[in-house]
Amino acid sequence: MYLSHPVRRMRDDPLDDEVAALRVEPDDDARAALESRVESLGGSLERELQFGGIVVSLAESAVSDLCELDGIERIETVDTLGY
């Protein structure tokens, strides 16, 4: 799984009370598991992107749990999308 540098920082040293907006790219078999995991972590799926990416929002303290999910190809911040 590819993690951008900012995502690795959030995973390893999350800031209290900060929310992460992430672009997550699951493989086809992990889409349902991603939705379930994000919801269980108190986050939300914001929108689906062209070419299979999903924008999710969750607490930085939950990023490490999200990174443990099998079937994720990459996680980046939405800043990489130019938003």
C-alpha positions, 0 to 999 in steps of 0.5 A: 500500500502506498501512503503519502508522506502526510498520511504517514505523519498522521498515522505515526503522530496524529494531532488531537482534534484534527480531521483528515480529508483523505483520498483512498483507493481500495481494490474492488473487493475492499470497497464495502470493507472500507465503508464499514471501517470508516463508519466504525471509526466515526468518519464518513465517505464524502464522495466517489471520485473518477477512476475508483478513488473515494474521499473520506473524512475521519479523525487523524487519530483513526488514520492508523486504524484505516491503514490496517485495512486489507485491500487498500492500494493507496491513501493520500490527502485530498490536497494532492487532488488540488482541492 
